[in-house]
Every structure is written in C-alpha cells, then in structure tokens.
Amino acid sequence: MTMVTLSTDEKRRWVVAAAMAVAAHAFLGLAAMAWKAPHDRPIPEPVVLVELPPASASEAMSEPTPASQPEYIPPQQALPFEVPPARAPLPDDAVLLPPEPKQSPTPVRPVQQAAITPVAVATPARSEAPPVAAARSAPSDSVGNSPKARKERANYYAMVSAHLNQRKQYPTEARKARQQGVVKVRFTVDRTGNIFNVSITGSSGHDILDQATLALMQRVAPLPAMPESMQRDKVTISLPIDYSLRTR
C-alpha cells in the first residue's frame, strides 16, 4: 500500500476544511434546536386591564419621595488681609524733628447790621354799624328759623306735593298699554302761588307720562300761597309724580 506524502500547505488546507465542516454541523444543530424551542413553550394567558378610581390610582402609582439632599453651602471666601509695610529702621545718627504747629484759623468778625427803624402803619378806623339796623335784622332771622316757621315750611311743601298728585290725570292710552313710571318735575313758585320755569329733570321712560306732567303744572296753577313765616319772594321745588296702575 502506497503512502501519500502531503506537503505542509496541503495539510494546512485540509485542517481548515475540516474545521469549517465541524462549524457548519454545529450551526445547523443550534438552528434546529432554536426552531423547536418556540413550539415547545406554553402560550401565555391573556392580560386583564383594571382601571382604578383617581384616589386609588394616585395611591397605587405614588412614587417614594426622594431623600432631600443636603444644601450645598459654598465656602466663605477669605477676606483680603493687608499687611502693613515694614518700616525701615532709622540710622543711629537720625534726628527726629518736632511736628509742625497747627495754625489756628483767623476769627471772622461779625458784620454789624444796621438798625431798622420800625415804621408805624396807620390802621383805618372801623366803622360800626348803627344799632338800629342790627336790631331790625335780628327779629327777621329769629322768625324764619323758629320751630314754628320750620314746621309751617315743611307743611307747605307737603301740601304742594299732595295738591299735584291728587289732580294728576292718568292718560287713557298709557293705562291701556300698562305704562307706569315716576316723573320728577322741577318748578319755581312765588309767594302768591304763581308757577314758572317748569322742567322735567327725571323722565318716566314714557313720553306720554312726561307730557301729562307738564299739562298738570299748567292746570293746577296757581298753587296755594306761601305762609307768612316763609320770608322769601320765591322758592324752587323738585318733587316726583307717581304714575302707577295700583294708585292711578
């Protein structure tokens, strides 16, 4: 039997080929095992999702509070320290001079002010009112501000208000349309009761009621005369005229 002698290069090629064949068989074996593994595992059961109420969810999902870290305090910077310069030693033959005397400031002489002579101012003589005029005005004020005068003045204003509200005429068209409102009228009356300078200062919101109030002021003139205690020529009065379906 003839022995075949292989060269070194041929031996190396055979060794490499054998190693590659072994590696290929090993890879195929691992691939076969991996292919069988998924089929052998059991199928997992389906997962059920449960929703919690807000309170329970917040308690279940609450995370632990991280521990507080110590506050970092920066190191204090050292304050600069100035080292006083060292003085050079004086020589043995040095002579110390006395300090220079301080010069005192020259005192300032006060300036004498000229004396001011006061000038007498002549005051005019006050003219006193004659006692007769003062005596005449005193009774007039006392009569107009007496309790009786104030009561008569209040009674007169109440009488004028009642006089106007009793003689007002509710317009038929406004009553049918159920229009209501308060008209604020302003006028001036003299001592004898004559009326003038009539104006509407507060509208009722309905023109027919405002016009009815102006017609009322023309219809009721003149008003009752002022009492004697009201010592004035005329007076301006402002009062409301109520147009209500309940009062008519």
Secondary structure, DSSP 4 states (H G I P E B T S, - for coil): -PPPPPPHHHHHHHHHHHHHHHHHHHHHHHHHHHHHHHHHSPPPPPPPP-PPPHHHHHHHSPPPPPPPPPPP-PPPPPPP-PPPPPPPPPPTT--PPPPPPPPPPPPPPPPPPPPPPPPPPPPPPPPPPPHHHHHHHHHHHHHHTSHHHHHHHHHHHHHHHHHHHHH----HHHHHTT--EEEEEEEEEETT--EEEEEEEE--S-HHHHHHHHHHHHHHPSPPPPPTT--SSEEEEEEEEEE-TTT-
